[in-house]
Amino acid sequence: MKRVKRRYLALQVDSDGVPSQKELMDAIWNAVAKLYGEVGASQTSLSLIEYYAEKKVAVIRTAHATVNLVRASLASITAVAGKETAVHVLGVSGTIKALRKKFL
């Protein structure tokens, strides 16, 4: 069985308020499902690794093959929990350690 390669994305959340972890992940999942359907969303293997509410920075993990799908979905997010929001990708890395070193 082949090992699944993963990638980590550092995200900057520009919002009027401070969204909670659950609100942010719900918005990301909904964006992916809206663009690529349930099957596409299940292939991404999305998960929230870290979320710093005070800095509005998050780290998410996804499958290597679906990084571009996730990035396109993040660009389509316009609101989180009813508040106007934009999600920007600060960077992508293969390890959390390198991601923290470069972008956080």
N, C-alpha and C positions, 0 to 999 in steps of 0.2 A: 504494500500500500504506500502510495506516495504522500509525503508530508506536505501540508498546506502552507504555502508561503503567506506571510502576513505583512501588512504595511500599517504604519501609524501616521495619523494626520494631526497636526497641531492646528486648532481652529481659534479664530478671534470672533467673538460674538458682539456685534454692534447693535445695541438695543436701548430703548428708552429706560426700561426697567432691568431688573436682574432676574433672568429666567432660572427656574430650578433645574436640577439634573433631569428630572422626569419630563418636564416641559420641553427641554432642549432635545432629548432623545426621541420624544414623540414627534416633534416637528421634523427631525431628520428622517425617521422611519416613514412618516407620511409622505415626505418629498420623494424618497426612493420608490415607495410603492405607487405613488401617483405617476411617476415617469416610466417605471419599468415593470409594474405589476407585482403581484405577490411572489411569483417565481424569481424575478430579478432581485427582489428585496431579500429573499432567502439565500440567494447565492452570495450576497455581499458579506455575510457573517459579521455584521456590525455590532460593536459593543463600545460602551463608554469606559475608558480606562481611568481618566482623571478629569476633574472639573474644578476650576478655581473661580468661584462666583465673584470674588472681589476684583479679580483681574479680567473676568469675562473671557477666560481662556479654557479650552477643553482639548483633550487628547482622545481620539477615537481609533479603534482598530478595525481593519477591513481585510478582506482577501486581496492578494496581490493582483489577481486578474480583474478585479472590479474597482480599482482605484479611480479610473476615469468615470465610471458610472456614478460613484459616490460624489466625486467633485462636481459633476454636472448637477446632481440632485441638490447639493449644498448651495449652488448658485441660484437655484430656483426658490429657495426659502425667502419669503417676504414678511412673515409674521410668526412669532412664537408666543403662545398664550394670549393672543389678541393684541399684542404690542408689535409695532413695526420693528422689524429686525433684519439684519443682513449678516450672513455668516461668511467669513473669509478664511481661506486656507493659507496658513502661514508657511507650512512646509510639510513634506512627506519624508519618512525615513523608515528603514528596515528594523530599527531597534528603538526602544523608548529612551535608552541612555543617549544615543546620538541625537534624537529629537529634542530632548531637554537641553543638551549642550548647544545646539544650533539655534533653536527657536524660542526657548522659554527662559 
